[in-house]
Amino acid sequence: MPNPTAAMMVIGDEILSGRTRDANMYHLAGKLTEAGIDLREVRVISDDRAAIIAAVQALAAAYDHVFSSGGIGPTHDDITADCIAAAFDAPIDVRADARALLEQHYASSGTELNAARLRMARIPDGAALIDNPVSAAPGFTLQNVHVMAGVPSVFQAMVEGLLPQLVGGAPLVSETLRIHRGEGDIAGPLGALAEEYPMLSLGCYPFQQKNGSYGANVVIRGADAALVRQVKERLAETFPE
């Protein structure tokens, strides 16, 4: 059976403007690899209602899982929850269980649960909450879309709690072979191996060092560790140091 597939939406004008460097995609990709869920696509989307709704609908139809980060905070531009609800025609409002989590959290710190903070308890009907052990405001799962915070520490904590609940496949393993040849020399034999082993992913990533030496790192990925090693050995025989 093939591994489940996934896509990610990184939501926020601050990412597209270059003001904030996204760390969540890198973290999620590694965790999904360990879980045996194949991340196939990542989209960075502005804080635009129509764009978010369109992306949710397209990705949810194309992949087994969609993970989103960003846009579920207390400010006016945090529109992700409303957009996810609209994408699935689900009503959304403050939900009692989410409100209770925020009430407990803010009471313990002596902070007022004002109208802005209460926005973080707005959850679409039919969604399951995703625990937030860092700052209490929950994420949620609606159908196959998992909606999480953009703050990296919170996102990572949410992923840690969510992934054990999802059915994964065979964890992917990878081997890297460093070849001190130009890509033009590597391309032919590498392409032949890729055709021979379509169940593996073979990628070629060039490098150039300060001393002028150059080459490429060939990364072989797949679920069968023995087969990955076998292909690496064959490639090493073709390009001995």
N, C-alpha and C positions, 0 to 999 in steps of 0.2 A: 504494500500500500504506500502511495506517495505521502510525503509529509504534508501536514496542513500548510496553507499559504497565508501570508499576511501582507498588509500595507500599513504605512504610517502617515499620519497627517501632522505636520508641525505648523501650528497656527499662531500667527502674530506678526504685525507690521515691524516689530523690533528686530525680528530675524531677517526679514527682507531688506530692511534699511541698513543692515550691517552693524547696528548698535549693539546687538547681543549675538554672541556666538552660540549656536545650538550644541548642547552636549547630550541631549536625550536620545537622538537617533543612534549615536555611537553606542550608548549604553544598551538600548533596546535590541539593537542588532546582535550584540554579543549574547544577551540573555536568550533571545529567540533561537540562536544557533545551538546553545546548550540544551534548549527544550525540544529541539527537533521541529521547529516551526520556521518555514522558509520565508524570510522577508524579501518580497519581490519588488516593492515600489515604495518610494518616499516622496511626498508632496509637501512643499512649503507654501502655505496659503495665507493671504492677507486677512485682516480683520474685516472681512466683507461678507455679509450674510448670504448673498446669492452664491458666491464662490465656495463658501464652506458647505452649503446645502448640496450643491452640485457635486462636489468632491466626495462627500459622505455617500451619496446615492450611487455614484459610479464605483467607488472602491468597495462598498459593502456588497455590491452585486458581483464583483469580480474576484473577491478573496474570501477565505474562510474567516479571517479576523482583520479588523481595522483598529489600530491604536492611534489615539490622538493625544497631543500634549499642548497645553496652553489655552487661555481664554476662559477659565472657570473661576476667576477671582471675583472681588466685590465691586470692581469699577465699571463704568458705563461701556467700556470697550470689551468687556468680558462677555462675549455673546455666544460662545461655543455651545453651552447647554441648550439655549433656545434654538440654535441652528440644528443641532442633532434631533431635537424634538420635532422640529418642522420637517426635517428630511424623512421622518417616519410617520408624519401626521399624528404625533402623540401630544396630548395636552401636557402642560408643564406648570408646576406651581410649587410653593414651599411644601415640603413633605415632612410629616411629623417625625420620622426616625432621623432624618438628616438634621432637622431643627434641634432635636434632643442632643445630638452629638455636639453641635455648636454651642448650645446653652451650657452644657457641662464644661466644655473647654474654656469658654470665656468667663464663666463664673469662677473657675479655679484660678484665673489670673486677675480677677477683679476688673475685667474689661467689659464694656457695654456691648451687648449684641444689638447693634443698631440696624437700620434698614439696609445699609450697604452690605454689612456682613451677612445679613439674613439672605441676601441674594444667592449666597453659596449653598443654601439649602433647597434651592429650586431644582427639582429632579423630574425628568419626564415620567409619565405614567408607564408602568411596566418595567422600569429599569431596576437593576440590582446595584446596590451601593458597592463601591470599591473603597476599602479602608484606607484612611490616611493617618498613620500613627505619628506623624510629625506635627501637623497643624490642624487636625481634626476634620476640616472641610472635605467631604468625601468626593471621590470621583464616582462614575457609574458605568454600567454596561447596559446598553439597549440593543437588543438583538445581537448582532456580531460586532458591534462597535464599542470599544473600551475607551472611556473618556477620562483623561488624567491631567494633573496640574502641569504647568510649564516649569516651575521652579525645580531644578535638577534634583535636589535632595528629597523633595516630596514625590516627584515622578519616580525616582528610583525605589522609594519605599512602597509606592503603590504597585509598581511592577513586581516587586518581591512578593507581595501578598497575592497578586492576581494570577501569576503564571502557574502556580501549583494547581489552580482550579481548572486550567485548560488542558485539553487532550493534545499532547504533542506526538511526535514521531521519533524516528531515530536521530539522536544528536549528530550533527555534522562534525567531522574532523577535517583538519587541513594539514598539509605538509608544504613547506616552501623550499624550493631549490634556487640557489643564487647562481646565475650563469653569466660569465664575463664575456658575452658576445652581444652583438647588436641584434635588435629585434628582427631585422631582415634575415639574419642567419637562423634565428630561433623559429620563425613563423612556420616554415614548411613542416619540420618534424612535429612541432607542437600541434599544428592543425590536423595532422594525420592521427595523432593520439586522441585528440578531441573527437574525431569521427569514430574512432575505434571504441571509445569509452563514453558514449553519450550520457551515461548515468552519473558522470562526474563533471564538475565545473573546473575548467583550466583557465586561469587568467595570467596575463603577462604584464608586468609592471616595471617599466624601465627606470634606471637610476643613473646618475652621473656624479662622481665624487670630485672633491676639490682638487685632487691630484691629477685629474683628467681621465681616470679609468671609468669605464662605463659598462653597463650590462643590464640585466633584467632579473627581477625576482619572479619566478613562476610559482603560482599558488595553485595547488590541487586540492579540491574540496569534494567531500562526499560522505555518505553514511557508512560505507564499508571501509574500515580502517586498513584492512589488508590490501584491498584493491588500490587505495590511495597510495600506500607505500610502494606497491608494485609499479605503478605508473611513474612515481618519482624515481625509482631505481632505473627504469627503462630510459627515462629522460637523462639521468645522470650518465648512463652508458653512452648516450648519443653525444653528450657535451661534457666529456671528462675535463677536469681542471688541468 
